[in-house]
Amino acid sequence: MKKLIIVTHPDIKNSKINKRWMEELKRYPEEFTVHSLYEFYPDGQIDIDKEQELVSSHESVILQFPLYWFSSPPLLKKWLDEVLLHDWAYGSKGDKIKDKKFALAISAGIKEEDYTPDGRYKVTVEELTIPFATTFRYTKSDYRPFFAFYGAEDIPEDQTIDQSAIDYLKFARAL
């Protein structure tokens, strides 16, 4: 079964990392369904039934996004709120994502050392992603460690971007 990659980037056309990651995964359509929320829903109106069917029809899901004010872009939060409904994702009858593998793929503009207890922001990416971990534990999903690229604001070479795409492909295949 294929893996679903839900990309949530507000400006994918001008993205360096997320755009390159999408291009890499799209080279393997037999393995991945790449689904860009801002492209499918430019007006922000999410087709809940379509999204639930998409999630149900894949063995695992990766939520791919840039850290956006130390969180996810707003459309991803809206997607979580509207798609992971009571009696679908949780509740007495809500078992549609139980045991389904979920992971995050995050691009961060800031350097990795800034995301440490002693770093510039005094917080780790693990701490920033606690709401995701908690959501997927609550829904009894199989939440996995995230993949991250740091320093996107100051990338020295295209080779770094290409290597991150290769590393991400390995991560996505292993999920």
Buried (B, 14 or more C-beta within 10 A) or exposed (E): EBBBBBBBBBEBEEBBBBBBBBEBBEEBEEBBBBBBBBEBBEEEEBEBEEBBEBBEEBEBBBBBBBBBEEBBBEBBBBBBEBBBBEEBBBEEEBBBBEEBBBBBBBBBBBBBEBBBEEBEEEBBBEEBBEEBBEBBEEBBBBBBEBBBBBBBEEBEEEEBBEEBBEBBBEBBEEB
